[in-house]
């Protein structure tokens, strides 16, 4: 196992010497200065000259509760209809307070995971403006807007996702007598180890639930990562897609 705590120099002599003899490379994309570009290069290496080494990311491990909670929201068969009618995605994340370059890595990976599951494709490159950004995806020929909003609510968790919201509109089509709208959101509490999920359909009364979102330090994340004994193909697929968002 090779753990690289800071952003690696991918063509550096130490990196190129150690990675080929490692069964697994563990990185932390929160340390990346240019996440999307580094994702693209890492995906090339994982699929190419370092294909015998499994790649993993502590940022991906931080997204485990987000991915599992979002999947559970759509366990309800009545909600699955909206998955093919998502019209907008909004992600809030913790940005630095000073002029340091914001890190979108975990937000990009979360969107890449959703894109891989739902068949979304990159359409227009990520456009940044300070701590905010806009990404346009292709959803079966229709544009889908993803916005990233930086804030300073959790300064001890710079780069971490704090909220995701999906908006859907079924429209009038051959499978629906009438259109329906829905909003799905997950928001992490600032102080406690919990998050709130909210579902609003057609402006009806919101369905609200509280879920556990445990705070985990680096050791916890490493333990989770090391428990994945096989190659994490889902992560590597998300890594490759996230690398296309700025190309």
C-alpha positions as CSV (number, residue, x, y, z in Angstrom):
1,X,0.0,0.0,0.0
2,X,1.3,3.4,-1.0
3,X,-0.3,6.4,0.8
4,X,0.6,9.7,-0.7
5,X,-0.8,12.4,1.7
6,X,-0.2,15.4,-0.5
7,X,-0.6,16.1,-4.2
8,X,1.8,13.9,-6.1
9,X,4.1,15.0,-8.8
10,X,2.8,12.4,-11.3
11,X,6.0,12.5,-13.5
12,X,8.4,12.8,-10.5
13,X,11.1,10.2,-10.0
14,X,9.8,9.0,-6.6
15,X,6.2,8.7,-7.8
16,X,7.2,6.8,-10.9
17,X,9.5,4.5,-9.0
18,X,7.1,3.6,-6.1
19,X,3.7,3.3,-7.8
20,X,4.5,0.3,-10.1
21,X,5.6,-1.8,-7.1
22,X,2.4,-0.9,-5.1
23,X,-0.8,-2.9,-5.1
24,X,-2.7,0.2,-4.2
25,X,-2.1,4.0,-4.4
26,X,-4.1,6.1,-1.8
27,X,-4.3,9.8,-2.6
28,X,-6.3,12.7,-1.2
29,X,-7.8,14.9,-3.9
30,X,-8.4,17.7,-1.4
31,X,-4.8,18.5,-1.8
32,X,-5.0,19.0,-5.6
33,X,-4.4,22.5,-7.0
34,X,-6.2,21.6,-10.2
35,X,-8.5,18.6,-9.5
36,X,-10.0,18.0,-12.9
37,X,-6.7,18.1,-14.7
38,X,-5.1,15.8,-12.1
39,X,-8.1,13.5,-12.3
40,X,-7.7,13.2,-16.1
41,X,-4.0,12.3,-15.8
42,X,-4.6,9.8,-12.9
43,X,-7.3,8.1,-15.0
44,X,-4.8,7.7,-17.8
45,X,-2.2,6.2,-15.5
46,X,-4.7,3.9,-13.9
47,X,-5.8,2.6,-17.2
48,X,-2.4,2.6,-18.8
49,X,1.1,2.1,-17.4
50,X,-0.1,1.6,-13.8
51,X,-3.0,-0.7,-14.6
52,X,-1.7,-3.3,-12.1
53,X,-2.0,-0.7,-9.2
54,X,-5.5,0.0,-7.7
55,X,-6.2,3.7,-7.3
56,X,-8.2,5.2,-4.4
57,X,-8.9,8.6,-2.9
58,X,-9.8,9.7,0.6
59,X,-12.1,12.3,-1.0
60,X,-14.1,9.4,-2.5
61,X,-14.3,7.8,0.9
62,X,-15.7,11.1,2.4
63,X,-18.5,10.9,-0.2
64,X,-19.6,7.5,1.0
65,X,-22.5,8.8,3.2
66,X,-23.5,11.2,0.5
67,X,-23.7,8.5,-2.2
68,X,-25.5,5.9,0.1
69,X,-28.0,8.5,1.3
70,X,-28.8,9.7,-2.2
71,X,-29.2,6.2,-3.4
72,X,-31.6,5.4,-0.5
73,X,-33.7,8.5,-1.4
74,X,-34.5,6.8,-4.7
75,X,-35.1,3.3,-3.3
76,X,-38.7,4.4,-3.3
77,X,-40.2,3.2,-6.7
78,X,-42.3,6.4,-6.8
79,X,-39.2,8.5,-6.8
80,X,-37.3,6.6,-9.5
81,X,-39.3,8.2,-12.2
82,X,-37.6,11.5,-11.5
83,X,-34.1,10.2,-12.1
84,X,-34.5,10.4,-15.9
85,X,-35.9,14.0,-15.6
86,X,-33.3,15.8,-13.5
87,X,-33.1,19.4,-14.7
88,X,-30.6,21.0,-12.3
89,X,-28.0,19.9,-9.7
90,X,-26.7,22.3,-7.0
91,X,-23.8,21.5,-4.7
92,X,-22.5,23.6,-1.8
93,X,-19.0,23.0,-0.6
94,X,-16.6,24.6,1.9
95,X,-14.3,27.0,0.2
96,X,-11.2,28.8,1.7
97,X,-11.8,32.2,3.2
98,X,-8.7,33.8,1.7
99,X,-7.6,34.0,-1.9
100,X,-6.4,30.4,-2.1
101,X,-7.6,28.4,-5.0
102,X,-10.9,26.6,-4.1
103,X,-10.9,22.8,-4.4
104,X,-13.9,21.3,-6.2
105,X,-12.6,17.8,-6.1
106,X,-15.3,16.1,-4.0
107,X,-18.1,17.9,-5.7
108,X,-16.7,16.9,-9.1
109,X,-16.5,13.2,-8.0
110,X,-20.0,13.3,-6.7
111,X,-21.3,14.7,-10.0
112,X,-19.2,12.2,-11.9
113,X,-20.7,9.3,-9.9
114,X,-24.2,10.6,-10.6
115,X,-23.3,11.0,-14.3
116,X,-22.0,7.5,-14.5
117,X,-25.2,6.0,-12.9
118,X,-27.6,8.1,-15.0
119,X,-25.8,8.3,-18.4
120,X,-25.0,12.0,-18.3
121,X,-22.1,13.2,-20.5
122,X,-19.9,16.3,-20.4
123,X,-21.2,19.1,-22.7
124,X,-19.3,22.3,-21.8
125,X,-16.2,22.7,-19.7
126,X,-16.4,23.7,-16.0
127,X,-16.4,27.5,-15.8
128,X,-15.1,28.9,-12.5
129,X,-15.7,32.3,-11.0
130,X,-14.0,32.7,-7.6
131,X,-15.3,29.9,-5.3
132,X,-18.3,29.2,-7.6
133,X,-18.5,27.3,-10.8
134,X,-21.0,26.1,-13.5
135,X,-20.9,22.8,-15.4
136,X,-23.2,21.9,-18.3
137,X,-23.9,18.2,-18.9
138,X,-25.7,16.4,-21.7
139,X,-28.7,14.4,-20.4
140,X,-30.0,12.5,-23.4
141,X,-29.8,15.5,-25.7
142,X,-31.0,18.0,-23.1
143,X,-28.7,20.4,-21.2
144,X,-28.4,19.9,-17.4
145,X,-26.9,22.6,-15.3
146,X,-24.7,21.8,-12.3
147,X,-23.7,24.7,-10.0
148,X,-21.0,24.7,-7.3
149,X,-21.4,27.2,-4.5
150,X,-18.5,27.9,-2.2
151,X,-19.1,29.1,1.4
152,X,-17.2,29.4,4.7
153,X,-19.5,27.6,7.2
154,X,-17.2,24.8,8.1
155,X,-13.6,26.2,7.9
156,X,-12.2,23.0,9.4
157,X,-13.5,21.0,6.4
158,X,-12.2,22.9,3.4
159,X,-13.3,21.3,0.1
160,X,-16.0,19.2,1.7
161,X,-19.5,18.9,0.3
162,X,-22.2,20.3,2.7
163,X,-25.3,20.2,0.5
164,X,-26.6,18.7,-2.7
165,X,-30.0,19.4,-4.3
166,X,-31.5,17.8,-7.4
167,X,-34.5,19.4,-9.2
168,X,-36.6,17.3,-11.6
169,X,-39.5,18.0,-14.0
170,X,-41.2,15.2,-15.8
171,X,-42.9,17.4,-18.3
172,X,-45.7,16.2,-20.5
173,X,-44.7,13.1,-22.5
174,X,-46.1,9.9,-23.7
175,X,-45.5,8.2,-20.4
176,X,-47.0,10.9,-18.2
177,X,-50.6,12.3,-18.3
178,X,-49.4,15.4,-16.6
179,X,-46.1,16.9,-15.5
180,X,-44.7,16.7,-12.0
181,X,-41.9,18.5,-10.3
182,X,-39.8,17.4,-7.4
183,X,-36.8,18.6,-5.4
184,X,-34.5,16.3,-3.5
185,X,-31.9,17.7,-1.1
186,X,-29.4,16.5,1.5
187,X,-27.8,19.0,3.8
188,X,-25.2,18.3,6.4
189,X,-25.5,20.0,9.8
190,X,-22.8,22.4,10.8
191,X,-22.2,21.1,14.3
192,X,-23.7,17.7,14.7
193,X,-22.9,14.4,12.9
194,X,-26.2,14.3,11.1
195,X,-27.8,15.5,7.8
196,X,-31.3,16.3,6.7
197,X,-33.0,14.9,3.7
198,X,-35.9,16.7,2.2
199,X,-38.2,15.7,-0.7
200,X,-40.8,18.1,-2.1
201,X,-43.2,16.8,-4.9
202,X,-45.5,19.3,-6.7
203,X,-45.2,21.8,-3.8
204,X,-46.8,19.4,-1.4
205,X,-45.7,19.1,2.2
206,X,-42.0,18.2,2.4
207,X,-41.0,14.8,3.5
208,X,-38.1,15.3,5.9
209,X,-35.8,12.8,7.5
210,X,-32.6,12.9,9.7
211,X,-29.7,10.6,8.9
212,X,-26.4,9.9,10.5
213,X,-23.4,11.5,8.9
214,X,-20.4,10.6,11.2
215,X,-17.4,12.8,11.2
216,X,-14.3,10.8,10.2
217,X,-10.7,11.7,10.5
218,X,-7.9,10.5,8.3
219,X,-7.4,7.3,10.1
220,X,-11.1,6.4,9.8
221,X,-11.0,7.2,6.0
222,X,-7.8,5.1,5.6
223,X,-9.5,2.2,7.4
224,X,-12.5,2.4,5.1
225,X,-10.3,2.5,2.1
226,X,-8.1,-0.4,3.1
227,X,-11.3,-2.5,3.6
228,X,-11.9,-2.4,-0.1
229,X,-9.8,-5.4,-1.1
230,X,-10.7,-5.4,-4.8
231,X,-10.2,-2.7,-7.4
232,X,-12.7,0.0,-6.9
233,X,-14.0,0.2,-10.5
234,X,-16.8,2.6,-9.6
235,X,-14.3,5.1,-8.3
236,X,-12.0,4.7,-11.3
237,X,-14.9,5.3,-13.6
238,X,-15.9,8.4,-11.7
239,X,-12.3,9.5,-11.7
240,X,-12.1,9.2,-15.5
241,X,-15.4,11.1,-16.1
242,X,-14.4,13.9,-13.6
243,X,-11.2,14.3,-15.6
244,X,-13.3,15.2,-18.7
245,X,-15.1,18.1,-17.0
246,X,-12.4,20.6,-17.8
247,X,-11.2,19.3,-21.1
